Amino acid sequence: MDKIDALIDNFPLYSEDLGIDLKEPSGRFKWFLASILFGARISEKIAMNSYNCFERYGLDSPDKIVTAGWDELVKIFDEGGYVRYDFSTATKLLEIMGALKDRYGSLENLYEQSSDTKDLERKLQEFKGIGAVTTQIFLRELRGVWHISPEVSSRAQNVAENVDINLHEYEGEKLSRIETALVKLSLRYCKKKRCKECPMKGFCRQV
């Protein structure tokens, strides 16, 4: 199997893992919510569990999250295992959703009012609690959906060098898939030194 195909087959998009359709505005908001959860210093598993709890409780829009209130959000975070950041993230989420509604009305309006990728990144990071990491997580899977070209993360670039992939050869959705796959590869295998179990070990310079 081709190196790129092997990478993408083994590590699909996070949005796909969560059953989120990025082609739909509702799906893009769900991915925005998930990205905020992934943005904390917490494991993939806990972030995904917590997102799935939001899905189960039907909290899939800014209005529903604001209406749920702080106590309900803390309960959901605790159920998802997001205990370390439950209070602070519940507060942050309410502030972000309130500001999103007040300033733009919706996530889609925020995008439409952005002149380019840098302006979109700046607007996202104006929300208290959204920094460069969360912004990068959110935008990397939206190449080819929105007309954007965010920088590839340093984590993905480092792993790309290890498996000899030239990221400059790709763009759009293909680049999104490759970057996300490289991030997963880094977190699940490279960072944990699980080289012998790695599905990409046959392509890696470090093995």
C-alpha positions as CSV (number, residue, x, y, z in Angstrom):
1,M,0.0,0.0,0.0
2,D,1.1,3.5,-0.8
3,K,2.6,5.5,2.2
4,I,-0.1,8.2,2.1
5,D,-2.9,5.7,1.7
6,A,-1.6,3.7,4.6
7,L,-1.4,6.8,6.8
8,I,-4.9,8.0,5.9
9,D,-6.5,4.5,6.2
10,N,-5.0,4.0,9.7
11,F,-5.8,7.5,11.0
12,P,-9.0,9.1,9.8
13,L,-10.2,12.6,10.7
14,Y,-11.2,13.2,14.2
15,S,-14.5,14.6,12.9
16,E,-15.1,11.2,11.3
17,D,-14.3,9.4,14.5
18,L,-17.0,11.5,16.1
19,G,-19.6,11.0,13.3
20,I,-19.5,14.7,12.4
21,D,-20.4,15.8,8.8
22,L,-18.2,18.8,8.1
23,K,-20.2,19.5,4.9
24,E,-23.1,20.7,7.0
25,P,-23.1,24.0,9.0
26,S,-24.4,22.0,12.0
27,G,-21.5,19.6,11.7
28,R,-19.0,22.5,11.5
29,F,-20.4,23.9,14.8
30,K,-20.1,20.4,16.4
31,W,-16.5,20.3,15.3
32,F,-16.0,23.7,16.7
33,L,-17.3,22.4,20.1
34,A,-15.1,19.3,19.8
35,S,-12.1,21.4,19.0
36,I,-12.5,23.4,22.2
37,L,-12.5,20.2,24.1
38,F,-9.5,18.8,22.3
39,G,-7.7,22.1,22.9
40,A,-7.1,21.5,26.7
41,R,-4.2,19.5,28.0
42,I,-6.2,16.4,28.2
43,S,-6.2,13.0,26.4
44,E,-7.9,12.4,23.1
45,K,-10.1,9.7,24.7
46,I,-11.5,12.0,27.4
47,A,-12.1,14.8,24.9
48,M,-14.0,12.4,22.6
49,N,-16.0,10.9,25.5
50,S,-17.0,14.4,26.6
51,Y,-18.0,15.4,23.1
52,N,-20.1,12.3,22.9
53,C,-21.8,13.3,26.1
54,F,-22.8,16.6,24.6
55,E,-24.3,14.7,21.7
56,R,-26.3,12.4,24.0
57,Y,-27.7,15.4,25.8
58,G,-28.5,17.2,22.5
59,L,-26.3,20.2,23.2
60,D,-25.3,20.8,19.6
61,S,-25.8,24.6,19.1
62,P,-24.8,27.8,20.9
63,D,-28.4,28.4,22.1
64,K,-28.7,24.9,23.6
65,I,-25.4,25.2,25.4
66,V,-26.2,28.6,26.8
67,T,-29.6,27.4,27.9
68,A,-28.2,24.4,29.6
69,G,-26.2,26.5,32.0
70,W,-23.1,26.1,34.0
71,D,-24.3,23.3,36.4
72,E,-25.5,21.1,33.5
73,L,-22.2,21.6,31.6
74,V,-20.2,20.6,34.6
75,K,-22.3,17.5,35.0
76,I,-21.7,16.6,31.4
77,F,-17.9,17.2,31.7
78,D,-17.8,15.0,34.8
79,E,-19.7,12.3,33.0
80,G,-17.2,12.4,30.1
81,G,-14.2,12.2,32.4
82,Y,-13.2,15.9,31.8
83,V,-12.9,16.3,35.6
84,R,-9.7,18.3,35.8
85,Y,-11.0,21.1,33.7
86,D,-14.8,20.8,34.3
87,F,-15.4,24.1,36.1
88,S,-13.1,26.2,34.0
89,T,-14.2,24.7,30.7
90,A,-17.9,25.1,31.5
91,T,-17.3,28.8,32.2
92,K,-15.2,29.2,29.1
93,L,-17.8,27.5,26.9
94,L,-20.6,29.6,28.1
95,E,-18.5,32.8,27.5
96,I,-17.6,31.6,24.0
97,M,-21.1,30.7,23.0
98,G,-22.5,33.9,24.3
99,A,-19.9,36.0,22.5
100,L,-20.4,34.0,19.3
101,K,-24.1,34.7,19.3
102,D,-23.7,38.4,20.3
103,R,-20.9,39.3,17.8
104,Y,-21.7,37.1,14.8
105,G,-25.0,35.3,15.3
106,S,-23.4,32.0,14.1
107,L,-20.2,30.3,13.3
108,E,-21.0,30.5,9.6
109,N,-21.4,34.3,9.8
110,L,-18.0,34.5,11.6
111,Y,-16.4,32.7,8.6
112,E,-18.3,34.8,6.0
113,Q,-17.2,38.0,7.7
114,S,-13.5,36.9,7.6
115,S,-11.4,38.3,4.8
116,D,-8.9,35.4,4.7
117,T,-7.4,32.6,6.8
118,K,-5.4,35.0,9.1
119,D,-8.4,37.2,9.7
120,L,-10.5,34.1,10.6
121,E,-7.8,32.9,13.0
122,R,-7.7,36.4,14.6
123,K,-11.5,36.4,15.0
124,L,-11.5,33.0,16.6
125,Q,-8.8,33.9,19.0
126,E,-10.7,37.0,20.1
127,F,-12.9,34.7,22.1
128,K,-11.6,34.3,25.6
129,G,-10.3,30.8,26.0
130,I,-9.5,30.1,22.4
131,G,-5.9,30.2,21.6
132,A,-3.6,29.2,18.7
133,V,-3.8,25.4,19.6
134,T,-7.6,25.3,19.5
135,T,-7.7,27.4,16.4
136,Q,-5.3,25.1,14.6
137,I,-7.2,22.0,15.7
138,F,-10.5,23.5,14.4
139,L,-9.2,24.8,11.1
140,R,-7.0,21.9,10.0
141,E,-10.0,19.6,9.2
142,L,-11.9,22.4,7.3
143,R,-9.5,22.8,4.4
144,G,-11.5,21.9,1.3
145,V,-14.7,22.7,3.1
146,W,-14.1,26.4,3.8
147,H,-11.7,28.4,1.5
148,I,-8.9,28.5,4.0
149,S,-5.2,27.5,4.1
150,P,-4.0,27.3,7.8
151,E,-0.4,26.5,8.5
152,V,0.4,22.9,9.3
153,S,1.2,22.3,12.9
154,S,4.8,21.8,14.0
155,R,3.8,18.4,15.5
156,A,2.6,17.2,12.0
157,Q,5.7,18.7,10.3
158,N,8.1,16.8,12.6
159,V,6.4,13.5,12.0
160,A,6.2,14.2,8.2
161,E,10.0,14.4,8.2
162,N,10.3,11.1,10.0
163,V,8.2,9.3,7.4
164,D,9.6,11.3,4.5
165,I,6.4,13.1,3.4
166,N,6.7,16.5,1.6
167,L,3.6,18.4,2.9
168,H,4.1,21.1,0.2
169,E,2.8,18.6,-2.4
170,Y,-0.7,18.6,-0.9
171,E,-3.5,21.0,-0.3
172,G,-7.2,21.1,0.5
173,E,-9.0,18.1,2.0
174,K,-6.0,15.8,1.2
175,L,-3.7,18.0,3.3
176,S,-6.3,18.0,6.1
177,R,-6.4,14.2,6.1
178,I,-2.6,13.9,6.0
179,E,-2.0,16.5,8.8
180,T,-4.6,14.9,11.1
181,A,-3.2,11.5,10.5
182,L,0.3,12.7,11.3
183,V,-0.9,14.3,14.5
184,K,-2.6,11.0,15.6
185,L,0.5,9.1,14.6
186,S,2.6,11.4,16.8
187,L,0.3,11.3,19.8
188,R,-0.4,7.6,19.8
189,Y,2.9,6.1,18.7
190,C,5.8,8.5,18.4
191,K,5.3,10.3,21.7
192,K,4.8,7.1,23.5
193,K,7.8,5.4,21.9
194,R,5.5,2.6,20.6
195,C,7.6,2.1,17.5
196,K,7.3,-1.7,17.3
197,E,3.5,-1.5,17.2
198,C,3.3,1.5,14.8
199,P,1.4,0.8,11.5
200,M,3.8,3.2,9.8
201,K,7.1,1.7,11.1
202,G,8.0,0.4,7.6
203,F,8.2,4.0,6.4
204,C,9.8,5.6,9.4
205,R,13.4,6.8,9.4
206,Q,13.6,6.6,13.2
207,V,12.9,2.8,13.4
